[in-house]
C-alpha cells in the first residue's frame, strides 16, 4: 500500500454523493478514463481524481495506466460488507412488518 494514503473505510468512501455517482458510472461501464468521468461533474479533473483516489484507497476502484491515460473500473467486492450490514436491518423490518400484519389480522 502507498504510504501517502491510509486505507480507507468503505462506508466513508461512499458517504460522499460525488463518489457514489462515480461508482454508479463505473458500474455501467467496463472501464472509463478520467476525462470521461470528469464530463459528468461540475468540477475539474483534479477534484474528480481526488475522489477516485479515496475510492481506490477503499478498494472500490482499480486504476490502470494505458499510455498517458489512466482508466478506472469498479471493484464492487468491498460493497458486500455494506450489503451484509444492511441485510441485518432488512430482517429486522421484515419481522416487524410480519408482526404488524398479524396484529391487523387479529383486529379484524
C-alpha positions as CSV (number, residue, x, y, z in Angstrom):
1,X,0.0,0.0,0.0
2,X,1.1,3.5,-0.7
3,X,2.5,5.2,2.4
4,X,0.9,8.5,1.4
5,X,-2.6,7.1,1.6
6,X,-4.2,5.5,4.6
7,X,-6.5,2.5,3.8
8,X,-10.0,4.0,3.8
9,X,-13.2,2.7,5.2
10,X,-15.8,1.7,2.6
11,X,-18.5,3.5,4.5
12,X,-16.5,6.7,4.5
13,X,-15.7,6.3,0.8
14,X,-19.4,6.0,-0.2
15,X,-20.6,8.7,2.1
16,X,-20.0,11.4,-0.5
17,X,-22.6,11.8,-3.2
18,X,-19.9,12.5,-5.9
19,X,-18.2,9.3,-5.0
20,X,-21.5,7.4,-5.2
21,X,-22.1,8.9,-8.6
22,X,-18.6,7.8,-9.7
23,X,-19.4,4.2,-8.5
24,X,-22.7,4.3,-10.5
25,X,-20.9,5.5,-13.6
26,X,-18.2,2.8,-13.3
27,X,-20.8,0.1,-12.6
28,X,-22.4,0.9,-16.1
29,X,-19.1,0.6,-18.0
30,X,-16.2,-1.8,-18.1
31,X,-13.6,1.0,-17.8
32,X,-13.6,4.8,-18.1
33,X,-10.8,7.3,-18.5
34,X,-10.6,10.3,-16.1
35,X,-11.7,12.8,-18.8
36,X,-15.0,10.9,-19.5
37,X,-15.7,10.7,-15.8
38,X,-15.0,14.4,-15.3
39,X,-17.5,15.2,-18.0
40,X,-20.3,14.2,-15.6
41,X,-19.4,16.7,-12.9
42,X,-19.2,20.4,-12.4
43,X,-15.6,20.2,-11.1
44,X,-12.2,19.8,-12.6
45,X,-10.1,16.7,-13.3
46,X,-8.1,17.3,-10.1
47,X,-11.2,17.2,-7.9
48,X,-12.6,14.1,-9.6
49,X,-9.1,12.5,-9.3
50,X,-9.1,13.1,-5.6
51,X,-12.5,11.4,-5.2
52,X,-11.2,8.5,-7.3
53,X,-8.2,8.2,-5.0
54,X,-10.4,7.9,-2.0
55,X,-12.4,5.1,-3.8
56,X,-9.1,3.4,-4.8
57,X,-7.9,3.6,-1.2
58,X,-11.1,1.8,-0.1
59,X,-10.5,-0.8,-2.7
60,X,-13.6,0.2,-4.7
61,X,-11.8,1.4,-7.8
62,X,-8.9,-0.1,-9.8
63,X,-6.8,2.2,-11.9
64,X,-4.9,1.1,-15.0
65,X,-2.4,3.2,-17.0
66,X,-2.8,3.0,-20.7
67,X,-0.2,5.2,-22.4
68,X,-0.7,8.7,-20.9
69,X,-4.2,7.9,-19.8
70,X,-5.4,6.4,-16.6
71,X,-8.5,4.2,-16.9
72,X,-10.7,3.3,-14.0
73,X,-13.0,0.4,-13.3
74,X,-15.2,-0.6,-10.4
75,X,-14.3,-3.3,-7.9
76,X,-17.6,-3.9,-6.2
77,X,-16.4,-6.6,-3.8
78,X,-15.9,-4.2,-0.9
79,X,-19.6,-3.2,-1.2
80,X,-20.5,-6.7,0.0
81,X,-19.6,-5.5,3.6
82,X,-22.3,-2.8,3.3
83,X,-24.8,-5.2,1.8
84,X,-24.2,-7.7,4.7
85,X,-24.7,-4.9,7.3
86,X,-27.9,-3.7,5.6
87,X,-29.3,-7.2,5.5
88,X,-29.4,-7.3,9.3
89,X,-31.9,-4.4,9.2
90,X,-33.8,-5.9,6.3
91,X,-34.5,-8.9,8.5
92,X,-35.4,-6.6,11.4
93,X,-38.0,-4.7,9.2
94,X,-39.4,-7.9,7.7
95,X,-40.0,-9.3,11.2
96,X,-41.7,-6.0,12.3
97,X,-44.0,-6.0,9.3
98,X,-45.0,-9.6,9.9
99,X,-45.9,-8.8,13.5
100,X,-47.9,-5.7,12.3
101,X,-49.7,-7.9,9.7
102,X,-50.6,-10.4,12.5
103,X,-51.9,-7.6,14.7
104,X,-54.0,-6.2,11.9
105,X,-55.4,-9.7,11.2
106,X,-56.3,-10.1,14.9
107,X,-58.2,-6.8,14.9
108,X,-60.5,-7.9,12.0
